[in-house]
């Protein structure tokens, strides 16, 4: 049976294996729902939130959505559907976009408070409705008519009519990082960004100790500025030789002016490199910086079950050990990791530290 040699580089998926977003994202979704209702529709803030972070966690555990803004959209739909007042779009001719929401707010007819909406929610009914139509994103797209849903502006560019995405970004990023990302001041939320709540899965001292043995790289779905901000905020940015973000286009890091231009057009997702290309870029950048000619001995740490990750292709290209992370999940999740190519499965950060500290085990090992 094969036994792996030690690693030259460890590539972490930032969201799966390095940064704990468990509270930050649920808090951001909770606050984004309340901010949309109060700032754009004039709902009174008393008695909020409509959904606590725990409510959001339960909902997202039961229903899969592609993005956090999709979750905000789904929860806003529930909140508006169970509001005591129903308004009709036909009563607001010649209005659209933000102007439409201003017209709704000006009527003063939405008299519910956040607390009233929370009391009127029937989430068991709403969840059942989603499941009957396929659950999560699929079920949401098949809901059909929902009361007051037309008040939700969730399409288009973030700096134009996509106010769901705009508010989520303002809540999540905070003033400084929002301005850095979009060259705009925030409009709707003036509190601190919940991104400051994020923590490292691995204790900083343990991470620094591991770094003495090999090079580190990060692959992330965040922008370069956001990823750098989080790592710096936690005091671990200097530990990483390469940070490959969603801004990467598969030919090295994109020029920042070009990235800003693409983002302003709202078409950034079209040109982003796929996931396996970004992992390969992280490996190649570390190799170039270290002046290594031979193929590196690589450990990849992340969720191997996510679609379109190309883990097995990367394993063929590099001497790569795939370490699947199932932090806080059960053995069924571990089995799914192995089916998708994980050689080692870890259930908590302590097991991950041991897996990276010890001589790598055989394929399909599980740290207990």
Secondary structure, DSSP 8 states (H G I E B T S, - for coil): -------SEEEEEIIIIIEE-HHHHHHHHHHHHHHIIIIIH--B-TT--SS-HHHHHHHHHHS--SSHHHHHHHHHHHHHHTSS----GGGSTT--HHHHHHHHHHHT----BHHHHHHH--HHHHHHHHHHTTSHHHHHHT----TTGGG---SS-TTTT-HHHHHHHHHHHHHHHHHHHHSS--SS--S--GGGG-EESS-HHHHHHHHTTSEEEEE-SS-HHHHHHHHHHTT-GGG-SEEE-TT--SSSS--HHHHHHHHHHT-HHHH---HHHHHHHHHHHHHHHHT--S--EEEEEE-TTSTT--HHHHHHHTEEEEEEE-TT--HHHHHHHHHTT-SEEESSHHHHHHHHHS----TTEE--
